[in-house]
């Protein structure tokens, strides 16, 4: 075995636990590659350059639906997405006193005004709009689970009232929450496809 190289890859569209499993499974079966660590948006691999090239590794990422990021602004947007998903889809408003902007800024270690500008310039949409879309996806998931009342869901997602959540839900999906519960044709959107 030759001299091993350890490299960190920041990846676009790697925004769910399924993505993490997919990357682990794929690279665990590639000769000359050892998976060191995989988390949302990032993979660390140790590889033998005699057995596999960097471009073959990059092609592997593409094959499973991810792209390695070299542009620092695109990398920052992916970090913002990961932080926003953690906040909306994993926290369930345990930190309801912390504003979305403060949480994301703190998590990424960049002032919010800069995050907001970079996010808009890279994606063509505002960070606020992205957070709303994430909240509506989470609301769809929670509504279908039928474990919580609408007021509990509104609280979990940081809405000041059920009415505010309901209005935003209708504005984004075109249907009311009741219509959605009763089978309105509203598709769930995978997190990596939201924008």
DRENPA-3360 file (N, C-alpha, C; in nm, 2 decimals, always signed):
BEGIN
1 = XXXXXXXX = +0.09/-0.12/+0.00/+0.00/+0.00/+0.00/+0.09/+0.12/+0.00 ~ +0.06/+0.22/-0.09/+0.14/+0.34/-0.11/+0.11/+0.44/+0.00 ~ +0.15/+0.56/-0.03/+0.13/+0.67/+0.06/-0.02/+0.71/+0.05 ~ -0.09/+0.71/+0.16/-0.24/+0.74/+0.16/-0.26/+0.89/+0.17 ~ -0.36/+0.94/+0.10/-0.40/+1.08/+0.11/-0.53/+1.09/+0.18 ~ -0.55/+1.19/+0.27/-0.68/+1.21/+0.33/-0.73/+1.35/+0.28 ~ -0.85/+1.35/+0.23/-0.91/+1.47/+0.17/-1.05/+1.49/+0.22 ~ -1.08/+1.62/+0.24/-1.22/+1.65/+0.27/-1.29/+1.71/+0.15;
9 = XXXXXXXX = -1.41/+1.66/+0.12/-1.49/+1.70/+0.01/-1.61/+1.77/+0.06 ~ -1.64/+1.89/+0.02/-1.76/+1.96/+0.05/-1.85/+1.93/-0.07 ~ -1.98/+1.88/-0.05/-2.06/+1.84/-0.15/-2.19/+1.91/-0.16 ~ -2.24/+1.93/-0.28/-2.36/+2.00/-0.31/-2.48/+1.90/-0.30 ~ -2.59/+1.93/-0.25/-2.71/+1.85/-0.24/-2.70/+1.73/-0.15 ~ -2.61/+1.73/-0.06/-2.60/+1.62/+0.04/-2.67/+1.66/+0.17 ~ -2.80/+1.66/+0.17/-2.88/+1.73/+0.28/-2.97/+1.64/+0.36 ~ -2.95/+1.50/+0.35/-3.03/+1.42/+0.44/-2.95/+1.30/+0.49;
17 = XXXXXXXX = -3.01/+1.23/+0.58/-2.94/+1.11/+0.64/-2.93/+1.00/+0.53 ~ -3.02/+1.00/+0.44/-3.01/+0.90/+0.33/-2.89/+0.93/+0.24 ~ -2.86/+1.06/+0.22/-2.75/+1.10/+0.14/-2.62/+1.05/+0.21 ~ -2.61/+1.06/+0.34/-2.50/+1.02/+0.42/-2.48/+0.87/+0.40 ~ -2.59/+0.79/+0.42/-2.58/+0.64/+0.40/-2.54/+0.61/+0.26 ~ -2.59/+0.68/+0.16/-2.56/+0.65/+0.02/-2.41/+0.67/+0.00 ~ -2.35/+0.78/+0.04/-2.21/+0.81/+0.03/-2.12/+0.70/+0.10 ~ -2.16/+0.67/+0.22/-2.09/+0.56/+0.30/-2.09/+0.43/+0.22;
25 = XXXXXXXX = -2.21/+0.39/+0.18/-2.22/+0.26/+0.11/-2.14/+0.26/-0.02 ~ -2.15/+0.36/-0.09/-2.08/+0.37/-0.22/-1.93/+0.36/-0.20 ~ -1.87/+0.45/-0.12/-1.73/+0.45/-0.11/-1.67/+0.33/-0.02 ~ -1.75/+0.27/+0.06/-1.71/+0.15/+0.13/-1.68/+0.03/+0.03 ~ -1.73/+0.05/-0.09/-1.71/-0.06/-0.19/-1.62/-0.02/-0.30 ~ -1.54/+0.09/-0.28/-1.45/+0.13/-0.38/-1.31/+0.09/-0.34 ~ -1.24/+0.02/-0.42/-1.10/-0.03/-0.38/-1.01/+0.09/-0.37 ~ -0.93/+0.09/-0.26/-0.83/+0.19/-0.24/-0.88/+0.31/-0.17;
33 = XXXXXXXX = -1.01/+0.31/-0.13/-1.07/+0.42/-0.05/-1.12/+0.38/+0.08 ~ -1.09/+0.46/+0.18/-1.15/+0.43/+0.32/-1.23/+0.56/+0.36 ~ -1.35/+0.53/+0.40/-1.44/+0.64/+0.45/-1.39/+0.68/+0.59 ~ -1.35/+0.80/+0.61/-1.31/+0.85/+0.74/-1.43/+0.90/+0.82 ~ -1.50/+0.99/+0.75/-1.62/+1.06/+0.81/-1.71/+1.11/+0.71 ~ -1.84/+1.09/+0.74/-1.94/+1.15/+0.65/-2.05/+1.22/+0.73 ~ -2.07/+1.35/+0.70/-2.18/+1.42/+0.76/-2.25/+1.50/+0.66 ~ -2.36/+1.57/+0.69/-2.43/+1.65/+0.59/-2.34/+1.74/+0.52;
41 = XXXXXXXX = -2.33/+1.74/+0.39/-2.25/+1.83/+0.31/-2.10/+1.80/+0.31 ~ -2.06/+1.70/+0.37/-1.91/+1.68/+0.38/-1.87/+1.53/+0.39 ~ -1.77/+1.49/+0.32/-1.72/+1.36/+0.32/-1.56/+1.37/+0.34 ~ -1.51/+1.29/+0.43/-1.36/+1.28/+0.44/-1.32/+1.14/+0.40 ~ -1.24/+1.13/+0.30/-1.19/+1.00/+0.25/-1.04/+0.99/+0.26 ~ -0.99/+0.87/+0.29/-0.85/+0.84/+0.28/-0.83/+0.75/+0.16 ~ -0.74/+0.78/+0.07/-0.73/+0.70/-0.05/-0.59/+0.68/-0.09 ~ -0.57/+0.57/-0.16/-0.44/+0.53/-0.22/-0.43/+0.58/-0.36;
49 = XXXXXXXX = -0.35/+0.69/-0.39/-0.35/+0.74/-0.53/-0.30/+0.65/-0.63 ~ -0.24/+0.54/-0.59/-0.19/+0.44/-0.68/-0.31/+0.36/-0.74 ~ -0.41/+0.34/-0.65/-0.53/+0.26/-0.69/-0.65/+0.35/-0.75 ~ -0.65/+0.47/-0.70/-0.77/+0.56/-0.75/-0.72/+0.70/-0.76 ~ -0.77/+0.77/-0.86/-0.73/+0.91/-0.88/-0.84/+1.00/-0.82 ~ -0.80/+1.13/-0.79/-0.89/+1.23/-0.74/-1.01/+1.24/-0.84 ~ -0.99/+1.24/-0.97/-1.10/+1.26/-1.06/-1.19/+1.14/-1.06 ~ -1.14/+1.02/-1.04/-1.23/+0.90/-1.02/-1.32/+0.92/-0.90;
57 = XXXXXXXX = -1.26/+0.97/-0.79/-1.34/+1.00/-0.67/-1.45/+1.10/-0.70 ~ -1.41/+1.21/-0.77/-1.51/+1.32/-0.81/-1.62/+1.26/-0.89 ~ -1.58/+1.17/-0.99/-1.68/+1.10/-1.07/-1.77/+1.01/-0.99 ~ -1.72/+0.95/-0.89/-1.80/+0.87/-0.80/-1.91/+0.96/-0.73 ~ -1.87/+1.07/-0.68/-1.97/+1.16/-0.62/-2.08/+1.20/-0.72 ~ -2.04/+1.23/-0.85/-2.14/+1.27/-0.95/-2.23/+1.15/-0.98 ~ -2.17/+1.03/-0.98/-2.25/+0.91/-1.01/-2.37/+0.89/-0.91 ~ -2.34/+0.93/-0.78/-2.44/+0.91/-0.68/-2.52/+1.04/-0.65;
65 = XXXXXXXX = -2.51/+1.14/-0.74/-2.59/+1.26/-0.73/-2.54/+1.38/-0.66 ~ -2.41/+1.38/-0.63/-2.35/+1.50/-0.56/-2.24/+1.56/-0.64 ~ -2.21/+1.68/-0.61/-2.10/+1.75/-0.68/-2.01/+1.81/-0.58 ~ -1.88/+1.79/-0.60/-1.78/+1.85/-0.52/-1.78/+2.00/-0.54 ~ -1.77/+2.07/-0.43/-1.77/+2.22/-0.45/-1.63/+2.28/-0.44 ~ -1.60/+2.37/-0.53/-1.48/+2.44/-0.52/-1.50/+2.59/-0.50 ~ -1.62/+2.64/-0.54/-1.65/+2.78/-0.52/-1.68/+2.81/-0.37 ~ -1.61/+2.90/-0.31/-1.64/+2.92/-0.16/-1.78/+2.97/-0.13;
73 = XXXXXXXX = -1.84/+3.04/-0.23/-1.97/+3.09/-0.20/-2.08/+2.98/-0.21 ~ -2.05/+2.89/-0.30/-2.14/+2.77/-0.31/-2.13/+2.68/-0.19 ~ -2.00/+2.67/-0.14/-1.98/+2.59/-0.02/-2.05/+2.66/+0.10 ~ -2.05/+2.79/+0.11/-2.11/+2.86/+0.22/-2.26/+2.84/+0.21 ~ -2.32/+2.84/+0.09/-2.47/+2.82/+0.07/-2.50/+2.67/+0.12 ~ -2.42/+2.58/+0.09/-2.44/+2.44/+0.14/-2.44/+2.43/+0.29 ~ -2.34/+2.51/+0.35/-2.34/+2.51/+0.50/-2.46/+2.58/+0.56 ~ -2.51/+2.68/+0.49/-2.63/+2.75/+0.53/-2.75/+2.65/+0.53;
81 = XXXXXXXX = -2.76/+2.58/+0.41/-2.87/+2.48/+0.40/-2.87/+2.38/+0.51 ~ -2.75/+2.33/+0.54/-2.74/+2.22/+0.64/-2.78/+2.28/+0.78 ~ -2.74/+2.40/+0.81/-2.78/+2.47/+0.94/-2.93/+2.49/+0.94 ~ -2.99/+2.54/+0.83/-3.13/+2.56/+0.83/-3.21/+2.43/+0.84 ~ -3.16/+2.32/+0.78/-3.23/+2.19/+0.79/-3.22/+2.14/+0.93 ~ -3.11/+2.16/+0.99/-3.09/+2.11/+1.13/-3.19/+2.19/+1.22 ~ -3.20/+2.32/+1.20/-3.29/+2.40/+1.28/-3.43/+2.36/+1.26 ~ -3.48/+2.35/+1.14/-3.62/+2.33/+1.11/-3.66/+2.19/+1.12;
89 = XXXXXXXX = -3.58/+2.09/+1.07/-3.62/+1.95/+1.07/-3.57/+1.87/+1.19 ~ -3.48/+1.92/+1.27/-3.43/+1.84/+1.38/-3.46/+1.90/+1.51 ~ -3.47/+2.03/+1.52/-3.47/+2.10/+1.65/-3.61/+2.10/+1.71 ~ -3.72/+2.10/+1.63/-3.86/+2.11/+1.68/-3.87/+2.22/+1.78 ~ -3.82/+2.34/+1.75/-3.83/+2.46/+1.83/-3.78/+2.44/+1.97 ~ -3.68/+2.36/+2.00/-3.63/+2.35/+2.13/-3.56/+2.48/+2.17 ~ -3.52/+2.55/+2.07/-3.46/+2.68/+2.09/-3.54/+2.80/+2.04 ~ -3.67/+2.80/+2.08/-3.77/+2.89/+2.03/-3.73/+3.04/+2.05;
97 = XXXXXXXX = -3.64/+3.06/+2.15/-3.60/+3.20/+2.18/-3.49/+3.25/+2.09 ~ -3.43/+3.15/+2.02/-3.32/+3.19/+1.92/-3.38/+3.21/+1.79 ~ -3.36/+3.33/+1.73/-3.41/+3.36/+1.59/-3.34/+3.27/+1.49 ~ -3.41/+3.24/+1.38/-3.35/+3.16/+1.28/-3.22/+3.22/+1.23 ~ -3.22/+3.35/+1.21/-3.10/+3.42/+1.16/-2.98/+3.40/+1.25 ~ -3.01/+3.42/+1.38/-2.90/+3.40/+1.48/-2.85/+3.26/+1.49 ~ -2.94/+3.16/+1.48/-2.89/+3.02/+1.48/-2.80/+2.99/+1.37 ~ -2.85/+3.03/+1.25/-2.77/+3.00/+1.12/-2.64/+3.07/+1.12;
105 = XXXXXXXX = -2.64/+3.20/+1.16/-2.52/+3.28/+1.16/-2.42/+3.22/+1.26 ~ -2.47/+3.18/+1.38/-2.38/+3.12/+1.48/-2.33/+2.99/+1.43 ~ -2.41/+2.91/+1.37/-2.37/+2.77/+1.33/-2.26/+2.78/+1.22 ~ -2.28/+2.88/+1.13/-2.19/+2.89/+1.01/-2.07/+2.98/+1.04 ~ -2.08/+3.06/+1.15/-1.98/+3.15/+1.19/-1.95/+3.27/+1.09 ~ -2.06/+3.32/+1.04/-2.05/+3.43/+0.94/-2.17/+3.52/+0.97 ~ -2.15/+3.65/+0.97/-2.26/+3.75/+1.00/-2.38/+3.72/+0.90 ~ -2.50/+3.74/+0.96/-2.62/+3.70/+0.88/-2.63/+3.79/+0.75;
113 = XXXXXXXX = -2.60/+3.91/+0.76/-2.62/+4.00/+0.64/-2.53/+3.94/+0.52 ~ -2.41/+3.89/+0.55/-2.33/+3.83/+0.45/-2.39/+3.70/+0.40 ~ -2.43/+3.62/+0.50/-2.50/+3.49/+0.46/-2.61/+3.52/+0.36 ~ -2.69/+3.61/+0.40/-2.81/+3.64/+0.32/-2.78/+3.69/+0.18 ~ -2.68/+3.78/+0.17/-2.63/+3.82/+0.03/-2.58/+3.71/-0.05 ~ -2.49/+3.63/+0.01/-2.43/+3.52/-0.07/-2.54/+3.42/-0.11 ~ -2.63/+3.39/-0.02/-2.73/+3.29/-0.05/-2.82/+3.34/-0.17 ~ -2.86/+3.46/-0.16/-2.94/+3.52/-0.27/-2.86/+3.52/-0.41;
121 = XXXXXXXX = -2.73/+3.56/-0.40/-2.66/+3.56/-0.53/-2.63/+3.42/-0.59 ~ -2.61/+3.32/-0.50/-2.59/+3.19/-0.55/-2.71/+3.12/-0.60 ~ -2.82/+3.13/-0.52/-2.94/+3.05/-0.54/-3.05/+3.13/-0.62 ~ -3.05/+3.26/-0.62/-3.15/+3.34/-0.69/-3.28/+3.35/-0.60 ~ -3.27/+3.30/-0.48/-3.38/+3.32/-0.39/-3.33/+3.37/-0.25 ~ -3.42/+3.42/-0.17/-3.37/+3.47/-0.04/-3.36/+3.36/+0.06 ~ -3.28/+3.38/+0.16/-3.26/+3.28/+0.27/-3.40/+3.27/+0.34 ~ -3.47/+3.38/+0.36/-3.59/+3.38/+0.43/-3.69/+3.29/+0.36;
129 = XXXXXXXX = -3.70/+3.30/+0.22/-3.79/+3.22/+0.14/-3.75/+3.07/+0.16 ~ -3.62/+3.04/+0.16/-3.58/+2.90/+0.17/-3.62/+2.85/+0.31 ~ -3.61/+2.93/+0.41/-3.65/+2.88/+0.55/-3.80/+2.85/+0.55 ~ -3.88/+2.94/+0.48/-4.02/+2.92/+0.48/-4.05/+2.79/+0.40 ~ -3.98/+2.76/+0.29/-4.01/+2.64/+0.22/-3.97/+2.52/+0.30 ~ -3.86/+2.52/+0.38/-3.83/+2.42/+0.47/-3.93/+2.39/+0.57 ~ -3.98/+2.50/+0.63/-4.09/+2.49/+0.73/-4.22/+2.43/+0.68 ~ -4.25/+2.46/+0.55/-4.37/+2.41/+0.49/-4.35/+2.26/+0.47;
137 = XXXXXXXX = -4.23/+2.22/+0.42/-4.20/+2.07/+0.40/-4.21/+2.00/+0.54 ~ -4.16/+2.06/+0.64/-4.17/+2.00/+0.78/-4.31/+1.99/+0.82 ~ -4.39/+2.10/+0.79/-4.53/+2.10/+0.83/-4.60/+1.98/+0.76 ~ -4.58/+1.97/+0.63/-4.64/+1.86/+0.55/-4.61/+1.72/+0.62 ~ -4.49/+1.70/+0.66/-4.45/+1.58/+0.72/-4.52/+1.56/+0.85 ~ -4.53/+1.66/+0.94/-4.59/+1.65/+1.07/-4.74/+1.64/+1.06 ~ -4.80/+1.70/+0.96/-4.95/+1.69/+0.94/-4.98/+1.55/+0.90 ~ -4.90/+1.49/+0.81/-4.93/+1.35/+0.77/-4.91/+1.25/+0.88;
145 = XXXXXXXX = -4.81/+1.28/+0.97/-4.79/+1.19/+1.08/-4.91/+1.18/+1.17 ~ -4.98/+1.29/+1.18/-5.10/+1.30/+1.26/-5.08/+1.27/+1.41 ~ -4.96/+1.31/+1.46/-4.93/+1.29/+1.60/-4.95/+1.42/+1.68 ~ -4.95/+1.54/+1.61/-4.96/+1.67/+1.67/-5.08/+1.75/+1.62 ~ -5.13/+1.83/+1.71/-5.23/+1.93/+1.66/-5.17/+2.03/+1.58 ~ -5.25/+2.11/+1.50/-5.19/+2.21/+1.42/-5.13/+2.32/+1.51 ~ -5.18/+2.35/+1.62/-5.12/+2.45/+1.71/-4.99/+2.40/+1.76 ~ -4.97/+2.27/+1.79/-4.84/+2.22/+1.83/-4.74/+2.23/+1.71;
153 = XXXXXXXX = -4.79/+2.20/+1.59/-4.70/+2.21/+1.48/-4.66/+2.35/+1.46 ~ -4.75/+2.44/+1.47/-4.72/+2.59/+1.45/-4.61/+2.63/+1.55 ~ -4.63/+2.58/+1.68/-4.53/+2.62/+1.78/-4.39/+2.55/+1.75 ~ -4.39/+2.42/+1.71/-4.27/+2.35/+1.68/-4.19/+2.42/+1.57 ~ -4.26/+2.48/+1.48/-4.20/+2.55/+1.36/-4.18/+2.70/+1.38 ~ -4.21/+2.75/+1.50/-4.18/+2.88/+1.54/-4.27/+2.99/+1.48 ~ -4.40/+2.94/+1.45/-4.50/+3.04/+1.40/-4.57/+3.10/+1.52 ~ -4.60/+3.22/+1.51/-4.67/+3.29/+1.62/-4.81/+3.25/+1.64;
161 = XXXXXXXX = -4.87/+3.19/+1.54/-5.01/+3.14/+1.55/-5.04/+3.04/+1.44 ~ -5.15/+2.96/+1.47/-5.20/+2.86/+1.37/-5.24/+2.93/+1.24 ~ -5.30/+3.05/+1.25/-5.34/+3.13/+1.14/-5.23/+3.16/+1.05 ~ -5.11/+3.20/+1.11/-4.99/+3.24/+1.03/-4.94/+3.12/+0.95 ~ -4.93/+3.00/+1.02/-4.89/+2.88/+0.95/-4.99/+2.84/+0.84 ~ -5.12/+2.85/+0.87/-5.22/+2.81/+0.77/-5.21/+2.90/+0.65 ~ -5.20/+3.03/+0.67/-5.19/+3.12/+0.56/-5.06/+3.09/+0.47 ~ -4.95/+3.07/+0.54/-4.83/+3.04/+0.46/-4.84/+2.91/+0.39;
169 = XXXXXXXX = -4.90/+2.81/+0.45/-4.91/+2.68/+0.39/-4.99/+2.69/+0.26 ~ -5.11/+2.77/+0.27/-5.19/+2.79/+0.15/-5.12/+2.87/+0.04 ~ -5.04/+2.97/+0.08/-4.97/+3.05/-0.01/-4.87/+2.97/-0.09 ~ -4.80/+2.88/-0.02/-4.69/+2.80/-0.08/-4.74/+2.68/-0.16 ~ -4.84/+2.61/-0.10/-4.89/+2.48/-0.17/-5.01/+2.50/-0.26 ~ -5.09/+2.61/-0.23/-5.21/+2.64/-0.31/-5.33/+2.57/-0.24 ~ -5.31/+2.50/-0.13/-5.42/+2.43/-0.06/-5.42/+2.46/+0.08 ~ -5.53/+2.45/+0.15/-5.54/+2.47/+0.29/-5.49/+2.34/+0.36;
177 = XXXXXXXX = -5.46/+2.35/+0.49/-5.41/+2.24/+0.57/-5.52/+2.13/+0.56 ~ -5.65/+2.16/+0.58/-5.76/+2.06/+0.57/-5.76/+1.99/+0.44 ~ -5.75/+2.07/+0.33/-5.75/+2.00/+0.20/-5.63/+1.91/+0.19 ~ -5.51/+1.95/+0.24/-5.39/+1.86/+0.24/-5.42/+1.73/+0.32 ~ -5.47/+1.75/+0.44/-5.50/+1.63/+0.52/-5.60/+1.54/+0.45 ~ -5.69/+1.59/+0.37/-5.79/+1.51/+0.30/-5.75/+1.47/+0.16 ~ -5.62/+1.47/+0.13/-5.57/+1.41/+0.01/-5.54/+1.51/-0.11 ~ -5.54/+1.64/-0.08/-5.51/+1.73/-0.19/-5.38/+1.69/-0.26;
185 = XXXXXXXX = -5.36/+1.71/-0.39/-5.24/+1.66/-0.46/-5.12/+1.75/-0.44 ~ -5.07/+1.75/-0.32/-4.96/+1.83/-0.28/-4.84/+1.73/-0.26 ~ -4.74/+1.74/-0.35/-4.63/+1.65/-0.34/-4.53/+1.69/-0.22 ~ -4.47/+1.60/-0.16/-4.36/+1.63/-0.07/-4.24/+1.65/-0.15 ~ -4.15/+1.74/-0.12/-4.03/+1.77/-0.19/-3.91/+1.73/-0.12 ~ -3.82/+1.65/-0.18/-3.70/+1.61/-0.11/-3.62/+1.73/-0.07 ~ -3.56/+1.74/+0.05/-3.49/+1.86/+0.10/-3.38/+1.91/+0.00 ~ -3.32/+1.81/-0.07/-3.21/+1.86/-0.16/-3.26/+1.92/-0.29;
193 = XXX = -3.40/+1.91/-0.31/-3.46/+1.97/-0.43/-3.54/+2.09/-0.40 ~ -3.54/+2.14/-0.28/-3.62/+2.26/-0.25/-3.58/+2.38/-0.33 ~ -3.45/+2.40/-0.34/-3.40/+2.51/-0.43/-3.27/+2.46/-0.50;
% end
